Amino acid sequence: MADKSFHVEVVSPDQELYSGQATFVIAQTTVGELGVLAGHEPLLGELVPGGFVVIVEENGDRKAAAVEGGFLSVTGERVTILADTAEWADDVDVAAQRSALESAEPGSAEFNHAHALLTAAESLHK
């Protein structure tokens, strides 16, 4: 199955969040949500504020991270996510983030952050 996998990196200015092999990546860009499989045509996309990235690892495990803008770079062998900020969604307090989303001004940094965490957490259960 190695021929159907590719290298993925998720980095932000202050940390490398992920580096490993995956079979599928989903990202929210300014032109829409896109999925990437091995051998995908090269592209550069801008990530949306308040978005998420999903990584399906070779063993089938699914990881999701909330991302706050940045860029997605795809080559035939590699996907690099250069996020302004990125945070794993594993331990998100969904109720707290829903409350934060409801009380925040749409488009604000607080709104985008809560939205990113909620959508990333929800994507883990799809």
For each residue, the residues with C-beta under 8 A, 3 or more apart:
1: 4 5 23 58
2: 5 58
3: 38
4: 1 23 37 38
5: 1 2 21 22 23 38 58
6: 21 22 23 36 38 76 77 78 79
7: 19 20 21 22 77 78 79
8: 18 19 20 21 22 25 55 78 79 80 81
9: 16 18 19 78 79 80 81
10: 16 17 18 19 53 55 65 67 81 83 86
11: 15 16 17 80 81 82 83 86
12: 15 17 70 82 83 84 85 86
13: 84
14:
15: 11 12 86
16: 9 10 11 19
17: 10 11 12 65 83 86 87 88
18: 8 9 10 55 63 65
19: 7 8 9 10 16
20: 7 8 55 57
21: 5 6 7 8 57 58
22: 5 6 7 8 25 55 56 57 58 79
23: 1 4 5 6 37 38 56 57 58
24: 35 36 37 54 55 56
25: 8 22 35 36 53 54 55 56 79
26: 33 34 35 36 52 53 54 123
27: 33 34 36 45 47 51 52 53 54 67 72 81
28: 32 33 47 48 51 52 53 67 119
29: 32 33 34 45 46 47 48 51 72
30: 45 46 47 48
31: 34 45
32: 28 29
33: 26 27 28 29
34: 26 27 29 31 45
35: 24 25 26
36: 6 24 25 26 27 40 74 79
37: 4 23 24 40
38: 3 4 5 6 23 76
39: 76
40: 36 37 43 74 76 79
41: 74 76
42: 74 75 76
43: 40 72 73 74
44: 71 72 73 74
45: 27 29 30 31 34 71 72 74
46: 29 30 69 70 71 72
47: 27 28 29 30 51 53 67 69 70 71 72 81 83
48: 28 29 30 51 69
49: 68 69 112 116
50: 68 111 112 113 114 115 116 119
51: 27 28 29 47 48 66 67 68 69 116 119
52: 26 27 28 64 65 66 67 89 116 119 120 123
53: 10 25 26 27 28 47 64 65 67 72 81 83 86 120
54: 24 25 26 27 62 63 64 120 123 124
55: 8 10 18 20 22 24 25 62 63 64 65
56: 22 23 24 25 60 61 62
57: 20 21 22 23 60 61 62 63
58: 1 2 5 21 22 23
59:
60: 56 57
61: 56 57
62: 54 55 56 57 124
63: 18 54 55 57 88 90 124
64: 52 53 54 55 88 89 120 121 123 124
65: 10 17 18 52 53 55 83 86 87 88 89 120
66: 51 52 86 87 89 92 113 116 117 119 120
67: 10 27 28 47 51 52 53 70 81 83 84 85 86 116
68: 49 50 51 83 84 85 86 112 113 116
69: 46 47 48 49 51 83 84 85
70: 12 46 47 67 81 82 83 84 86
71: 44 45 46 47 81 82
72: 27 29 43 44 45 46 47 53 79 80 81 82
73: 43 44 78 79 80 81 82
74: 36 40 41 42 43 44 45 78 79
75: 42 78 79
76: 6 38 39 40 41 42
77: 6 7
78: 6 7 8 9 73 74 75
79: 6 7 8 9 22 25 36 40 72 73 74 75
80: 8 9 11 72 73
81: 8 9 10 11 27 47 53 67 70 71 72 73 86
82: 11 12 70 71 72 73
83: 10 11 12 17 47 53 65 67 68 69 70 86
84: 12 13 67 68 69 70
85: 12 67 68 69
86: 10 11 12 15 17 53 65 66 67 68 70 81 83
87: 17 65 66 116 117 120
88: 17 63 64 65 91
89: 52 64 65 66 92 117 120 121 123 124
90: 63 124
91: 88
92: 66 89 97 117 118 120 121
93: 96 97
94: 97 98 118 121
95: 98 99
96: 93 99 100
97: 92 93 94 100 101 114 117 118 121
98: 94 95 101 102 114 118
99: 95 96 102 103
100: 96 97 103 104 110 113 114
101: 97 98 104 111 114 115 118
102: 98 99
103: 99 100
104: 100 101 108 110 111 114
105: 108 110 111
106: 111
107: 111 112
108: 104 105 111 112
109: 112 113
110: 100 104 105 113 114
111: 50 101 104 105 106 107 108 114 115
112: 49 50 68 107 108 109 115 116
113: 50 66 68 100 109 110 116 117
114: 50 97 98 100 101 104 110 111 117 118
115: 50 101 111 112 118 119
116: 49 50 51 52 66 67 68 87 112 113 119 120
117: 66 87 89 92 97 113 114 120 121
118: 92 94 97 98 101 114 115 121 122
119: 28 50 51 52 66 115 116 122 123
120: 52 53 54 64 65 66 87 89 92 116 117 123 124
121: 64 89 92 94 97 117 118 124 125
122: 118 119 125 126
123: 26 52 54 64 89 119 120 126
124: 54 62 63 64 89 90 120 121
125: 121 122
126: 122 123
